[in-house]
Amino acid sequence: MQIALPFAEAIAVVVAKEPLPPMVRDVRCEGSTIHADIDLRAIPDPSTALRLAAAAAGTVAVTVRFADFSAGVVTLVVTAHARALPAHKLVPFLVGPINAALRDRGLPPGLVEVQRGESEPWVVIAVQDAISAKVDGVTVTELALRDAVIHVEATVGALHVR
């Protein structure tokens, strides 16, 4: 199976059931890069460290570049700027709220993690684990983001929806 889904249409599918989290003020895609404006002050139940960072940073401009897909895992390179200053150190604070939102949608914990990259952090997402939590019989073999289009190749066997 091959799917080519424009980024804007993917967002429309995501928000069809419920809106994006309140911290996401804007999200768009250009080429293989996703841009988002994240208001840290809107993160529910922030830690003290995050609350202090949010008060200082306000809205953070996040740039996510698709780096790799291998063995069911996508790696993204993330840069972040708040008030024109680098804010990459804030990225790990977002992992908890992201995983909590995924868990609230019935997905297993730990699908998203942050790793130290060469200069920017890497966000690693266990795509196959997320799919397998919802349906058996689908294996993603390729995943790419090109020209603001998400390209997916997968093998489909006997399906069983969970």
Secondary structure, 3 states (H helix, E strand, C coil): CEEEEEHHHHHHHHHHHCCCCCCEEEEEEECCEEEEEEEHHHCCCCCHHHHHHHHHHCEEEEEEEEEEEECCEEEEEEEEEECCEECHHHHHHHHHHHHHHHHHCCCCCCCEEEECCCCCCEEEEEHHHHHHHHEEEEEEEEEEEECCEEEEEEEEEEEEEC
